[in-house]
Amino acid sequence: LSSAIAIGIDIGGTRLRTATVATDGTILDRRRRSTPAADGSSLIAAIEEEVAAISGSLPDARSLPVGIGIAGLVSPDGLVRYGPNIGIRDLPVAEELRARLERPVAVLNDASAAALGEQRAGAGQGRSDVLMFTLGTGVGGGVVVGGQLVVGAGGFAGELGHVIVERGGRRCPCGNRGCVEAYASGRSIGEQAIERLEAGSRASRLRGLDEVDGAAVSQAAADGDVFAQELLRDVGGWLGIAIASCVNALDPEMVLLGGGAASAVAPFALPTTRTTVDEHVIGHGFRDMPPIELAVLGDDAGTVGAAVYAAEHAPDHAAAGEGPA
Amino acid sequence: LSSAIAIGIDIGGTRLRTATVATDGTILDRRRRSTPAADGSSLIAAIEEEVAAISGSLPDARSLPVGIGIAGLVSPDGLVRYGPNIGIRDLPVAEELRARLERPVAVLNDASAAALGEQRAGAGQGRSDVLMFTLGTGVGGGVVVGGQLVVGAGGFAGELGHVIVERGGRRCPCGNRGCVEAYASGRSIGEQAIERLEAGSRASRLRGLDEVDGAAVSQAAADGDVFAQELLRDVGGWLGIAIASCVNALDPEMVLLGGGAASAVAPFALPTTRTTVDEHVIGHGFRDMPPIELAVLGDDAGTVGAAVYAAEHAPDHAAAGEGPA
C-alpha cells in the first residue's frame, strides 16, 4: 500500500475538489463541494474545512503538505493575482493557509496542476516532456519539461490557451485577440456556432435552440449534425496551429488534451488537429511527430498534480517563517 | 584566473568558430575558419584540426570536453539529422568525434547553444528563464528554463523561428507556411522588400538595387529610408506575435534578440515588437512584461554556450563505450 504524500485541492469556478494522494499518484480519499461564491475569506475557510475533513480520514494526514491548483494567475509565492471565475484578486492564498493550517502549502494554476498530474500518474506517465491543453469554458494549459512543471518567472507559464493563432482574430476573454482560447474553448465554440448560423442559411439541429454552447455543439456533432461536425473540425485546425507552435518551441514527447470539453470535441476535432500539426512542425522526415492524445485522469488530474507539486515544492511553513512546526 | 571547462565550437553555414571557455563563461582563446563545404568527412576533419590546434595553447586543454553547436536539427545523441546550410544529413558528429578525440563530446543546435551562452555569460546572466531568438539568414532560437537548456524529446526544441504567426501565410524555407522566420529572417526581409517594391510605386533608395537583402533594408532604414523603416516595423510586429505566444507558454524572465541581423533590425523593429507583445500577453495589470533586449556576446555566444553544455552534459567517452580514457 502506498503512503500519502500530500493533499491536493483543485479549485475551479464551480467545484472545489480535495484528495489525499499517494506516492504513486493514486488517490487514497477524495471529497467534493461547490466553490464558495463571492469572496476570498469564504474560499480560505472552505479550504481549511476540506483539509480538516480529509485529514481526519488518515492517521498520517495531519502533517501532509497541501497543494492548491486554482483557476487563475498565481505568483510563485502563492499569491493569486487574478482568478476571475472564482471572483478573487490579489488573495495571498499560500500565506493565509500556512498560518491557519500550520503545514507546508503550495499554490499553482489549476491547468498546470492537471498537466503535472497527467504527466506523473495519467496519460503522460513515463514521459518527461509533456504539454497539456485543457479544454473547458476557457482553454488552459501546462508545460512539463524534464519531469518538472514549468511555472515561469512570475508563475504565469503554461497559459497555452493564449498562444496566438490568428493575429487580429477573434476577441478572447483575456482582452487580447487571436488566442487559441477564442477558437477552441467551450464558450467560443458556442459563439462561433451562433455566428455561423446567423450568417448563413445552413441547416443544423442547433438552429433555434435557446442556448448554443460548446456542449450543445459537441452533442449535435455526435448526433450526426454536419454543421456542428464542420465547426469542430475547424476548431481542431486552430488547436493544431497552437500545438504546432508549442511543439516547435519545446519538442515534447507527447501532447495531451484534457479538461471537461476534450472528450466530446476530440472525435471531430482531433484528426484535423493532427493534420494541422503535421503541416506546421519543422523537420518532416527527420523526426517523429509527438502523439496527441486525450488525458485520462479526468477530474482527478488537478488534485493529483497539486498534491505532487506540494510534496516536491511546498516550502515548510516553519522554514517559511510562519513559526515553529 | 578562471580555469578552462570545455572547448566550444560553433558551426554555421559560413564560419566555424572554436573557443576555450572558462568556468565564468569568459573566452580564454578563440580561433576562426571557414566552414568546409560539401561533405561530412571534411567537416569532421576540420573540427578535429581545430580542437588539436586550440588544445595546444593550454596545458590542461587536452582532456577538456568538446561542445559543438551546429546549424541544424540535432538528436540528443549527437546525430545531426539535417543541416541544410552546411550540406550535411544524418551525420553522427558526436560518435565520430568521440572516437577520434578520445574525450567527452556533446552536440546541439547552434541557436540553442547561443541562448545558453547568453543566459550564462551574456545579457541573460543571473536570470534562470530566458528565451532567445536569433535573427540571421533564418530565425533560430533557444529556451532556457530553470537555468537549463531545453533540448526536447528529439533534440528539436528551441525552433522559435517556426512559431506560427500567420496561418496560411508566407512560405518558410522549412516547407511550412506562416512561421515567424518567413517574416523576420534576413532572407525574408529582403524578399518582402522586393515584393512591396514590385507591387507599388513607393519611393525607396532600395528601388533599382541589384540585390535587396535584409542587410540592405536595415542599411536603408538607418539612412532614413521610410519604406525600409516601415517594413522593419512590420517585421517587429510579427516578431512580437511569436514572442507573445512563447511568453504565454513559458513566462520567461527575459527575451533576447541575437544573431547577425538583430542589432541592425532592432532600432526600427523593437518598439513595435514590444507594443505587440504587450497587446498579446495575458495578464495586463497583473504582471510585469519580460524585458526584450539585444544579446551582447555577438559571435561568441555559440562557442560559450556549446562549451557550457559540454561541460555539463557531454557523456564521458569511456562511459559512452568508446574505449578506455
Interface residues (C-beta under 8 A of the other chain):
Chain A: L73 R81 Y82 R127 D129 G141 V143 V145 G146 Q148 V150 V151 G152 A153 G154 G155 F156 A157 G158 E159 L160 H162 V163 I164 V165 E166 R167 C174 G175 N176 R177 G178 C179 I241 A242 A244 S245 C246 N248 A249 L250 D251 P252 E253 E279 H280 V281 I282 G283 H284 F286 R287 D288 P290
Chain B: L73 R81 Y82 R127 D129 G141 V143 V145 G146 Q148 V150 V151 G152 A153 G154 G155 F156 A157 G158 E159 L160 H162 V163 I164 V165 E166 R167 C174 G175 N176 R177 G178 C179 I241 A242 A244 S245 C246 N248 A249 L250 D251 P252 E253 E279 H280 V281 I282 G283 H284 F286 R287 D288 P290
